[in-house]
């Protein structure tokens, strides 16, 4: 078992190699995933789909932190029963947003480790104006959802994009979003039927929420049969 500090790191960054190590060391089959981990997975997924904030709760118990880490791959399995690509985008966006909230306050070493883990080509500077420079090709490979991160708003010189530390952290978060998005959907061939049942319950609840919202917005009854697929 990893030290408590590394477990917390995995809890905050469930997409990281550290988190993957925690899941591997747990050695659990899908049938053995703890109920609490599944409850956190359901909350993680539903929060992403309805646009509600989801943040890992501070825990002292190793078991509870481990359950939080296990919730991420479980949530990805549940999400993979959907064919709605916008659901994938919402989930990946939420994970990236949560990561950025932590990354912008991390030590330089953590940012650099993540950049290397994500295959980002960069250079460091001791300049007060910029923290790093990323090769233009590498920068363009990562879609930038924040207007402030669009290439037109960055300093570009000699084929390199110059970023301050906060921007570098944001770029890493955008790379995380792409990584999570590209990992979906997961292979469902050996997934227990119970996962599908839970997933359909979540999607049904989200659909009902959207229906009620539309009814209120249009001040009338929404005919779901007229909705596009």
FENURLIN-V857349 format. One record per backbone hydrogen bond with DSSP energy under -0.5 kcal/mol. CO is the residue of the C=O (numbers start at 1). NH is the residue of the N-H. E is the energy in kcal/mol with one decimal. If there is no record, write none. Layout:
co->CO nh->NH e->E
co->CO nh->NH e->E
//
This chain:
co->3 nh->7 e->-2.0
co->4 nh->8 e->-2.3
co->5 nh->9 e->-1.7
co->6 nh->10 e->-2.3
co->7 nh->11 e->-2.0
co->8 nh->12 e->-2.2
co->9 nh->13 e->-2.1
co->13 nh->16 e->-2.0
co->16 nh->20 e->-1.9
co->17 nh->21 e->-1.9
co->18 nh->22 e->-1.8
co->19 nh->23 e->-2.3
co->20 nh->24 e->-2.3
co->21 nh->25 e->-2.8
co->22 nh->26 e->-1.6
co->23 nh->27 e->-0.9
co->23 nh->28 e->-0.5
co->24 nh->27 e->-0.7
co->29 nh->32 e->-1.2
co->30 nh->33 e->-0.9
co->34 nh->38 e->-2.0
co->35 nh->39 e->-2.5
co->36 nh->40 e->-2.2
co->37 nh->41 e->-2.0
co->38 nh->42 e->-2.4
co->39 nh->43 e->-2.1
co->40 nh->44 e->-2.8
co->41 nh->45 e->-2.4
co->42 nh->46 e->-2.6
co->43 nh->47 e->-2.3
co->44 nh->48 e->-1.6
co->45 nh->49 e->-2.1
co->46 nh->50 e->-1.8
co->47 nh->51 e->-0.7
co->47 nh->52 e->-2.6
co->61 nh->65 e->-2.1
co->62 nh->66 e->-2.5
co->63 nh->67 e->-2.0
co->64 nh->68 e->-1.7
co->65 nh->69 e->-1.9
co->66 nh->70 e->-2.5
co->67 nh->71 e->-1.4
co->68 nh->72 e->-0.7
co->69 nh->72 e->-0.8
co->69 nh->73 e->-0.7
co->70 nh->74 e->-1.6
co->71 nh->75 e->-2.6
co->72 nh->76 e->-2.0
co->73 nh->77 e->-1.7
co->74 nh->78 e->-2.2
co->75 nh->79 e->-2.7
co->76 nh->80 e->-1.5
co->78 nh->81 e->-1.4
co->79 nh->82 e->-2.0
co->83 nh->85 e->-0.9
co->84 nh->87 e->-1.1
co->84 nh->88 e->-1.1
co->85 nh->89 e->-2.1
co->86 nh->90 e->-2.2
co->87 nh->91 e->-2.3
co->88 nh->92 e->-2.6
co->89 nh->93 e->-2.4
co->90 nh->94 e->-2.2
co->91 nh->95 e->-2.2
co->92 nh->96 e->-2.2
co->93 nh->97 e->-2.4
co->94 nh->98 e->-2.5
co->95 nh->99 e->-2.0
co->96 nh->100 e->-2.4
co->97 nh->101 e->-1.7
co->98 nh->102 e->-0.9
co->99 nh->102 e->-0.7
co->99 nh->103 e->-3.1
co->100 nh->104 e->-2.2
co->102 nh->105 e->-1.4
co->103 nh->106 e->-1.6
co->107 nh->110 e->-0.7
co->107 nh->111 e->-1.5
co->108 nh->112 e->-2.4
co->109 nh->113 e->-2.3
co->110 nh->114 e->-2.3
co->111 nh->115 e->-2.3
co->112 nh->116 e->-2.2
co->113 nh->117 e->-2.4
co->114 nh->118 e->-2.2
co->115 nh->120 e->-3.0
co->116 nh->119 e->-1.2
co->120 nh->122 e->-0.6
co->121 nh->135 e->-1.2
co->123 nh->133 e->-2.3
co->131 nh->125 e->-1.9
co->132 nh->163 e->-3.0
co->133 nh->123 e->-2.2
co->134 nh->161 e->-3.2
co->135 nh->139 e->-2.4
co->136 nh->140 e->-2.5
co->137 nh->141 e->-0.8
co->139 nh->142 e->-1.1
co->141 nh->143 e->-0.6
co->143 nh->145 e->-0.7
co->146 nh->149 e->-1.5
co->147 nh->150 e->-1.5
co->150 nh->153 e->-2.1
co->151 nh->154 e->-2.0
co->154 nh->156 e->-0.6
co->155 nh->162 e->-2.5
co->157 nh->160 e->-1.2
co->159 nh->136 e->-2.7
co->160 nh->157 e->-2.5
co->160 nh->162 e->-0.5
co->161 nh->134 e->-2.7
co->162 nh->155 e->-0.7
co->163 nh->131 e->-2.6
co->163 nh->132 e->-2.2
co->164 nh->168 e->-2.4
co->165 nh->169 e->-2.4
co->166 nh->170 e->-1.9
co->167 nh->171 e->-2.5
co->168 nh->172 e->-2.1
co->169 nh->173 e->-2.0
co->170 nh->174 e->-2.2
co->171 nh->175 e->-2.0
co->172 nh->176 e->-2.1
co->173 nh->177 e->-2.2
co->174 nh->178 e->-1.9
co->175 nh->179 e->-2.2
co->176 nh->180 e->-2.7
co->177 nh->181 e->-2.4
co->178 nh->182 e->-2.6
co->179 nh->183 e->-0.9
co->180 nh->183 e->-0.6
co->181 nh->184 e->-1.4
co->188 nh->191 e->-1.3
co->192 nh->195 e->-1.4
co->192 nh->196 e->-0.7
co->193 nh->197 e->-2.0
co->194 nh->198 e->-2.2
co->195 nh->199 e->-2.7
co->196 nh->200 e->-2.7
co->197 nh->201 e->-1.6
co->198 nh->202 e->-2.0
co->199 nh->203 e->-2.7
co->200 nh->204 e->-2.3
co->201 nh->205 e->-2.0
co->202 nh->206 e->-2.4
co->203 nh->207 e->-2.5
co->204 nh->208 e->-2.1
co->205 nh->209 e->-2.1
co->206 nh->210 e->-2.4
co->207 nh->211 e->-2.2
co->208 nh->212 e->-2.5
co->209 nh->213 e->-2.3
co->210 nh->214 e->-2.4
co->211 nh->215 e->-2.2
co->212 nh->216 e->-2.0
co->213 nh->217 e->-2.5
co->214 nh->218 e->-2.6
co->215 nh->219 e->-0.7
co->215 nh->220 e->-1.7
co->222 nh->224 e->-1.0
co->223 nh->226 e->-2.1
co->224 nh->227 e->-1.4
//
